C-alpha cells in the first residue's frame, strides 16, 4: 500500500478501510468516541501515542509508515 504524500489521518483511514471496518468499529477498537476517530482521520486532532501504539499493534502496522508514509504499511 503506497501512502507517501498523504496525511497521517488519511493513512489511518487506509488501514481501517483495508480491514473493512467502519469508523464506529475502529473507534470501539481504539477506545474512543466515533466522532473522535473521525477527527483523527480528518486531521483536525491527533491521537495519543497510546492510541497509536494500540492501532499499530492491533493491525500489525509499521509505526514509521504511519507517521511518514515511507515503506510498507504492514509488518511481516
N, C-alpha and C positions, 0 to 999 in steps of 0.2 A: 504494500500500500504506500504509494508515494504521497507525501504530505508536505514537502518543502514549499514554503511560500504561503502557507495558510496559517491561521492563528491557532493558538493553544486551544481555545474553545472549539474551533472547528475540528481539531484533532480529537478532542473528547467526543464530539458528535460522530465522527467517523468510526471510532471504536464501538460506540453504543449501537450505531446502525449496523456495523459489521456483525454484531452479536444479536441482531434482530430484537432489540429492546426499545421500548418506548421511553420517553423522558421520565415518566412516572415510575416505571420499573427501575430505571437507573437510579433515580432519586432514592427509592427504597433500599437498594443495594448500598448506596453511599451513606445512607442515614441522614438525608437532608430532605427538605420540602421540594416537591416538583418545581415550584416557582424558583427556588434557589438553584436547582440544577439548570433550569433554563437560563438563568443569568450567567452561569459558568460558560455555557455553550455560546451565548451571545457575546461574551467578553465584557460584560458590564460589572462582573465581580469575579473574584478568583478564589478557588477552593483552598482550604487549609492544606498544609503539607501532609497532615494525617489522612485527609480525604484523597489526595493524590497518590499516596503510598498504597492505600486500600484499593484504589482503582487499578493501579499498575499490577499489584499482586493478584487481584481477583481475575483480571483479564490477561495476565502474563504479558503486559505491555512494557516496552523499554522506556524507562523514565527519560532518558536523553532524547529519544524520538518525540515523546510527548511535549517536551519543552522546546525542542528545536526543529522538529520535522526531518531531521537528518537520520539516515539509517533505516532500519526495519522497525515496523511498529511492534511486532510481537517477538518476544524472546523465544528461542527454540532450544 
